[in-house]
C-alpha cells in the first residue's frame, strides 16, 4: 500500500493530519470537476440536436421537443424584395457601367454583417442564407464586421456568371492571400514576395447576390433595391440608420430620448448620449453599472446596467417619490417567439387610388398618362391600319433654270416651244405664243441695247 504522503520521522502528527485533510479536499474537487465536465458534455450533446424555425426563429430541442432558446430578430429570415427583373443577359458594356457606379458606394448596415471568407448569400427577390441559428453561429465564431446602423463601403464588386460578389469594408480576406506564402531567394536567404501582409487582420465582410440562370440587365438603382434588406443607401444620420433597424415602439422611444428596461447600451447612448456620471456597485453577487443622467433640481434618471442590458430604471423628480421600472419592455419587441407587448392599434384610412410602395424594394411607378384605365389606342395594334397601302409616287423631275432666268420664278416643267421653221417646206405654226424664258431673254437683250 502506497501512502498519499510519505511519512517523515521528524514530522509531527498534527502536520500529518493537515496533509491528509488537504488530500481529501483535492480528491473531492477532482471528483466535482469530473461531474461538471460530464454534465457539460451531456448538455452540449443534447443542445446540438436542435431545429430552428426560419419563420418564427424559435429554437427547439429535437430530443425533448421543448423550446431551447430564441433567436434575435436581427438574425432571422428577411422579407424578400419585389424588384422586376428582365430576361436579357447583362452585356459587357453594361457590366462595366454597373461596376463603375456601385463600387465605392456607401450605405448603412440594416443587420449585423459577420466576417468570414464565405459571407452571406442573398437570393434576388428571395431569402438569405444562412439565417436563424447558423447566422448566430457565424457571427459568434467569425466576429462582426458591422453592427446595425454602422456605415459600410462596397470596396470591391465582382460579377460572375450568375452572381454579384460585394466586399464590404475591405473584404474578409487578407491582402495577397496566396502571394504572402511565397518566398524567393538563394540558399537560406529568402524573402517573401509581398511585404507587410501580416500587419493587420482583415475586418471586412462579403455579400453574394445570386440570380437564377444569369445576371440580367440591371441599373444601379435596381441593385440597391435588391440589397435594401441588408444595406440602406439612403442619406441618413447615424441615429436614423440605427433606429430604422428597430421596431416602431423602440424607434420612437430612442428618437424621443426615452430609456426602456431591456435596452442595450448602444440604444441608451443613441437615446440619451453619454451619462453625466457612472458608478460600479454590487448587489449581492451581481455587479452592475449605474448611469446617471441629469442633475437636481432637474429630473434625474438612474439607469442600472448589467452586462449589456438595462435591468432597472429609476426616475427621480424634485418633491416627488422616485418611480422605479423593472419590467423588460424590449424582450417582446426584439425576440421572434413572442408578440409585441402593445399591439399596433393605429388604423390607416385607405382611399381610392392609394398604392403602398416602398422605394427601397420596388421599382418606381409608371409615368402619368392621359389614357383611361384599360384604354387602347389604334397604334397599339399593329394589324389595324386605315385603308390599303398605295404605291409610292415620286416627284417629277424639274429642269435646271436657264442662264439669265428670274430665280424667284419656277421653271416650267414642259420644254419651251421652238420657233424653228418646219422641215420639207411645211409652214411653221405661229399660233403658239413664245415661251416665258425667251420673252425674258428678249426683254433683257433690248434693255441692254
C-alpha positions, 0 to 999 in steps of 0.5 A, spaced: 500 500 500 502 506 497 501 512 502 498 519 499 504 522 503 510 519 505 511 519 512 517 523 515 520 521 522 521 528 524 514 530 522 509 531 527 502 528 527 498 534 527 502 536 520 500 529 518 493 530 519 493 537 515 496 533 509 491 528 509 485 533 510 488 537 504 488 530 500 481 529 501 479 536 499 483 535 492 480 528 491 473 531 492 474 537 487 477 532 482 471 528 483 466 535 482 470 537 476 469 530 473 461 531 474 461 538 471 465 536 465 460 530 464 454 534 465 457 539 460 458 534 455 451 531 456 448 538 455 452 540 449 450 533 446 443 534 447 443 542 445 446 540 438 440 536 436 436 542 435 431 545 429 430 552 428 424 555 425 426 560 419 419 563 420 418 564 427 426 563 429 424 559 435 429 554 437 427 547 439 430 541 442 429 535 437 430 530 443 425 533 448 421 537 443 421 543 448 423 550 446 431 551 447 432 558 446 430 564 441 433 567 436 434 575 435 430 578 430 436 581 427 438 574 425 432 571 422 429 570 415 428 577 411 422 579 407 424 578 400 424 584 395 419 585 389 424 588 384 422 586 376 427 583 373 428 582 365 430 576 361 436 579 357 443 577 359 447 583 362 452 585 356 459 587 357 458 594 356 453 594 361 457 590 366 462 595 366 457 601 367 454 597 373 461 596 376 463 603 375 457 606 379 456 601 385 463 600 387 465 605 392 458 606 394 456 607 401 450 605 405 448 603 412 448 596 415 440 594 416 443 587 420 449 585 423 454 583 417 459 577 420 466 576 417 468 570 414 471 568 407 464 565 405 459 571 407 452 571 406 448 569 400 442 573 398 437 570 393 434 576 388 427 577 390 428 571 395 431 569 402 438 569 405 442 564 407 444 562 412 439 565 417 436 563 424 441 559 428 447 558 423 447 566 422 448 566 430 453 561 429 457 565 424 457 571 427 459 568 434 465 564 431 467 569 425 466 576 429 462 582 426 464 586 421 458 591 422 453 592 427 446 595 425 446 602 423 454 602 422 456 605 415 459 600 410 463 601 403 462 596 397 470 596 396 470 591 391 464 588 386 465 582 382 460 579 377 460 572 375 456 568 371 450 568 375 452 572 381 454 579 384 460 578 389 460 585 394 466 586 399 464 590 404 469 594 408 475 591 405 473 584 404 474 578 409 480 576 406 487 578 407 491 582 402 495 577 397 492 571 400 496 566 396 502 571 394 504 572 402 506 564 402 511 565 397 518 566 398 524 567 393 531 567 394 538 563 394 540 558 399 537 560 406 536 567 404 529 568 402 524 573 402 517 573 401 514 576 395 509 581 398 511 585 404 507 587 410 501 582 409 501 580 416 500 587 419 493 587 420 487 582 420 482 583 415 475 586 418 471 586 412 465 582 410 462 579 403 455 579 400 453 574 394 447 576 390 445 570 386 440 570 380 437 564 377 440 562 370 444 569 369 445 576 371 440 580 367 440 587 365 440 591 371 441 599 373 444 601 379 438 603 382 435 596 381 441 593 385 440 597 391 433 595 391 435 588 391 440 589 397 435 594 401 434 588 406 441 588 408 444 595 406 440 602 406 443 607 401 439 612 403 442 619 406 441 618 413 444 620 420 447 615 424 441 615 429 436 614 423 440 608 420 440 605 427 433 606 429 430 604 422 433 597 424 428 597 430 421 596 431 416 602 431 415 602 439 423 602 440 424 607 434 420 612 437 422 611 444 430 612 442 428 618 437 424 621 443 430 620 448 426 615 452 430 609 456 426 602 456 428 596 461 431 591 456 435 596 452 442 595 450 447 600 451 448 602 444 440 604 444 441 608 451 447 612 448 443 613 441 437 615 446 440 619 451 448 620 449 453 619 454 451 619 462 453 625 466 456 620 471 457 612 472 458 608 478 460 600 479 456 597 485 454 590 487 448 587 489 449 581 492 453 577 487 451 581 481 455 587 479 452 592 475 453 599 472 449 605 474 448 611 469 446 617 471 443 622 467 441 629 469 442 633 475 437 636 481 433 640 481 432 637 474 429 630 473 434 625 474 434 618 471 438 612 474 439 607 469 442 600 472 446 596 467 448 589 467 452 586 462 449 589 456 442 590 458 438 595 462 435 591 468 432 597 472 430 604 471 429 609 476 426 616 475 427 621 480 423 628 480 424 634 485 418 633 491 416 627 488 417 619 490 422 616 485 418 611 480 422 605 479 421 600 472 423 593 472 419 590 467 423 588 460 419 592 455 424 590 449 424 582 450 417 582 446 419 587 441 426 584 439 425 576 440 421 572 434 417 567 439 413 572 442 408 578 440 409 585 441 407 587 448 402 593 445 399 591 439 399 596 433 392 599 434 393 605 429 388 604 423 390 607 416 384 610 412 385 607 405 382 611 399 381 610 392 387 610 388 392 609 394 398 604 392 403 602 398 410 602 395 416 602 398 422 605 394 427 601 397 424 594 394 420 596 388 421 599 382 418 606 381 411 607 378 409 608 371 409 615 368 402 619 368 398 618 362 392 621 359 389 614 357 383 611 361 384 605 365 384 599 360 384 604 354 387 602 347 389 606 342 389 604 334 397 604 334 397 599 339 395 594 334 399 593 329 394 589 324 389 595 324 391 600 319 386 605 315 385 603 308 390 599 303 397 601 302 398 605 295 404 605 291 409 610 292 409 616 287 415 620 286 416 627 284 417 629 277 423 631 275 424 639 274 429 642 269 435 646 271 433 654 270 436 657 264 442 662 264 439 669 265 432 666 268 428 670 274 430 665 280 424 667 284 420 664 278 419 656 277 421 653 271 416 650 267 416 643 267 414 642 259 420 644 254 419 651 251 416 651 244 421 652 238 420 657 233 424 653 228 421 653 221 418 646 219 422 641 215 420 639 207 417 646 206 411 645 211 409 652 214 411 653 221 405 654 226 405 661 229 399 660 233 403 658 239 405 664 243 413 664 245 415 661 251 416 665 258 424 664 258 425 667 251 420 673 252 425 674 258 431 673 254 428 678 249 426 683 254 433 683 257 437 683 250 433 690 248 434 693 255 441 692 254 441 695 247 
